[in-house]
Amino acid sequence: MEEAAGFRDWKDLLPDLQGAIFTRLFLEERLSVVSSVCKSWASTLAGPYCWQEIDLEEWCNQTEPDKIDRMLVLLITRSSGSLRKLTVSFVQSEKTFTFIAEK
């Protein structure tokens, strides 16, 4: 199938641009739905570009407190040192606060 003039394939977009697009989605969509669409999308989600700003405030209010620390560790690890902003409530342990500070 020929590409339309002036349009580029999704996989040709820069990873940080793909990540910026994905940050407009809800957290649940990024973690569950998007990665199953195609390899390119899964690769982008596995990288740090989608996780530079992590907002768990709403999610924290709707989930069990024991899951919050595990989610923080998962997402901060995915950010690979590129985390710029974190919004979260109900952090359960000092160990998690230390982990956040170190990353």
Secondary structure, 3 states (H helix, E strand, C coil): CCCCCCCCCHHHCCHHHHHHHHCCCCHHHHHHHHHHCCHHHHHHHHCHHHHCEEECHHHHHHCCHHHHHHHHHHHHHHCCCCCCEEECCCCCCHHHHHHHHHC
